[in-house]
């Protein structure tokens, strides 16, 4: 069997084996994870991977030179080899080139899955990075040697991806998706060891913040959520980083803008939910002050009227009950927006985030306060914001009691009739909301319907 | 006669790989073997220890295959 046949067969077999283990492994023996880590370390060894890539690139060069001479295209007499080379091309064309990155990704995913199983406390517990409640206790059951080895592995993987970040510039690169997926897995593993107290030589909070400000990475289906989950996990468990990370998360929510991404709204919702989790571990005051700072973003719009600032619109009853001191309002957020599209995106993100945070917290007093503040924004910014407010309030309405539900319905009715806000687009928005509420049994409408 | 006329075209299509839609046998075999070993392991604690040991041995074999391929290529290119 030729070298190429052995190599490609082994890679494909490894991919199949890893997939089966991730799908079907339910419990592990005490020494399995130790032995697995040793084997994974050997398989993702730098020298081995360089040798694999070098052999694969020599195949690709040969194939390219053979193509230029059509007479020699079928000069290889080995049908198995020909089949494997075609398979290699097919994998490359679908964005999964057989090579070092595929090997790394599958092995790291296998290791990640094994960690979750090893730390499972009950049989029916959901396996995964979430939930974040009790995160540190859950993963502290891993032995020190295992955590140390995972820390090393994760750090080396993130380091090697960061060092070769050119793929980020080229969306057509077949390696971009694989690299970002590998980065996501490595990030979660690094986060586990970081929270359990293992020193890691990369500055993990800085890595997370650098991903947050990069739309390409945040738009990735795996890396975006991994970044948000890791940020929330660190913020909730390592209080020295909480303030900085929460601020970065808040800024991400406000400034998230990617016209090419179809899942931006979903990403903002995930981020808002994580922010709610982070803030709920601090205090109610912090939650309210953050919500105020978000509302103030709408107030900072040039078209908004400044006759009554957000802080003076406080329902006294609600505030006295939660002992909120409005002097602790988080500092206003500076916006540097260049276009109207960006401005509209920011306002939409803010309303969506406020609704999601209130929905996640399910606190009656906070909900009452936000209904008042958001209700007073109708007609004060622009039509786009009015539409977002309709959906945002609808989301909040799914967790409130009857009294506040009626307030929201009255607000919706009022905006359709008030000359300052009424227009056919808004009327249609309110009507489509009611239509969707009549057809949905459970769940809640999203801000964009 | 029709077959003789179209056989070379069909052969071209097969070689070009347009009809290669399924997972390769190597990947399928790797998946099935690992799955079967895990299923056997779920029958008793002793079998579980043995089966998980087999999975580690399997990964070692893959590593050896990689090293063999690289050393084979190295010796032939020299």
Interface residues (C-beta under 8 A of the other chain):
Chain A: X2 X3 X4 X6 X7 X8 X9 X10 X12 X13 X14 X15 X16 X17 X18 X19 X20 X21 X23 X24 X25 X26 X27 X28 X29 X32 X35 X36 X39 X40 X42 X43 X48 X51 X52 X54 X55 X58 X74 X82 X83 X84 X86 X87 X89 X90
Chain B: X15 X16 X17 X20 X23 X24 X26 X27 X28 X29 X30 X31 X32 X33 X34 X35 X38 X39 X42 X48 X49 X52 X53 X55 X56 X58 X59 X60 X62 X63 X65 X66 X67 X68 X69 X70 X72 X73 X76 X77
